[in-house]
Amino acid sequence: MASTPPGQRRLQILQALAAMLEQPKGEKITTAALAARLAVSEAALYRHFASKAQMFEGLIEFIESSVFGLINQIAEKHSDGMTQTRDIVGMLLNFAISNPGMTRVLIGDALVNEDERLQLRMNQFYDRVELALKQALRVAAAEGHGKESEVAARATLIVSFVIGRWHRYAKSGFKINPSQEAALQIAMLLG
């Protein structure tokens, strides 16, 4: 890692952390184990991040920029509220499949015994996802699909469904596909 540019080192640290989170046993990540995986000293990690919490914040920033960037693309691509809602839910489930280690961050599993501000930030993430779903569901209600009075409750239900699928995926050791039968289940939630 000695000849690697500084920005690249930060990325390598985050990639190694994400890879460690992909381990099905879900053991607590220590800076010593992370340093060993990268074949560097713990001090080398701390040259790039002030704390382990900052490393997790880097993963959360990746999650936020990826998910909300995709939500914006979905909203721009589809004017139909039901299609937006279905695509957002499908994207959230597929994001977990593409990023199993990040799923442990999404459900808060990797954040246990870490700085509580990390879990607060994930709670804000859920709120923002719910807000995006409310916007799509309001468009759908205006188009005659569902009632405006049910938008908030339906958005909360959908977020709970997604988080539940993420939990099941992580707790199965990343074996139970979160998008399995999702199309039918999403149709039932939106019906």
Protein Blocks (a to p, Z undefined) as FASTA:
>chain_A
ZZpcfklmmmmmmmmmmmmmmpmnlpacdfklmmmmnopafklmmmmpgbfklmmmmmmm
mmmmmmmmmmmmmmmmpmblklmmmmmmmmmmmmmmmmmmlmmmmnommmgoiafklmmm
mmmmmmmmmmmmmmmmmmmmmnopajfklmmmmmmmmmmmmmmmmmmmmmnoomacfkgo
klmmmmmmmZZ
